């Protein structure tokens, strides 16, 4: 039983999985922050273009 516990404590087979989970969570978090920042910045531009097109006169 003692040998099994020592092997379990020294084993590193799951360490790579934990690294990938942490790395993936960081990438998803950064992508979310970037998306929110781009969405906020482009909202005003879209509104301005929409207002400009609404007020424009079309001639034949």
Backbone torsions as a table, in degrees:
resi	resn	phi	psi	omega
1	UNK	NA	-39.1	-178.9
2	UNK	-65.7	-39.6	178.4
3	UNK	-64.8	-37.2	178.7
4	UNK	-64.5	-40.6	178.9
5	UNK	-65.9	-40.8	178.8
6	UNK	-63.5	-43.4	178.4
7	UNK	-64.2	-38.3	179.4
8	UNK	-65.1	-44.0	-178.7
9	UNK	-67.6	-37.6	-178.4
10	UNK	-82.7	-16.9	-177.5
11	UNK	-66.1	141.8	-179.2
12	UNK	-125.1	22.6	-175.6
13	UNK	-68.7	-26.8	-179.7
14	UNK	-94.4	-5.3	-175.6
15	UNK	-65.2	-35.7	-179.6
16	UNK	-67.1	-38.7	178.3
17	UNK	-62.6	-42.4	179.0
18	UNK	-63.9	-41.7	177.6
19	UNK	-59.5	-44.0	-179.6
20	UNK	-65.8	-38.0	178.7
21	UNK	-63.9	-44.8	179.6
22	UNK	-65.8	-43.8	179.4
23	UNK	-63.4	-42.9	178.8
24	UNK	-64.7	-41.3	178.0
25	UNK	-62.6	-39.2	178.2
26	UNK	-65.8	-42.5	179.8
27	UNK	-64.9	-42.6	178.9
28	UNK	-64.6	-40.7	177.7
29	UNK	-62.7	-44.8	178.5
30	UNK	-66.0	-37.4	177.4
31	UNK	-64.9	-39.0	177.2
32	UNK	-63.5	-43.0	178.2
33	UNK	-64.2	-42.8	178.7
34	UNK	-63.9	-41.6	179.3
35	UNK	-62.0	-46.0	-180.0
36	UNK	-64.0	-38.4	179.4
37	UNK	-66.7	-42.2	179.0
38	UNK	-69.3	-39.7	-179.8
39	UNK	-63.3	-43.0	179.9
40	UNK	-65.5	-43.5	-177.9
41	UNK	-70.2	-35.3	-176.1
42	UNK	-86.0	-12.8	178.9
43	UNK	-62.9	-42.8	178.7
44	UNK	-66.6	-37.4	179.3
45	UNK	-65.4	-44.3	179.1
46	UNK	-62.3	-40.5	178.2
47	UNK	-65.3	-42.1	178.8
48	UNK	-63.1	-42.5	178.9
49	UNK	-65.9	-42.0	179.0
50	UNK	-62.5	-43.6	177.8
51	UNK	-64.0	-41.1	178.5
52	UNK	-62.9	-41.9	179.1
53	UNK	-70.4	-33.2	178.7
54	UNK	-67.8	-39.1	-177.3
55	UNK	-84.5	-5.2	-177.6
56	UNK	-79.1	138.2	176.4
57	UNK	-91.2	140.0	179.2
58	UNK	-104.0	128.6	-179.8
59	UNK	-114.5	154.7	179.7
60	UNK	-89.0	NA	NA
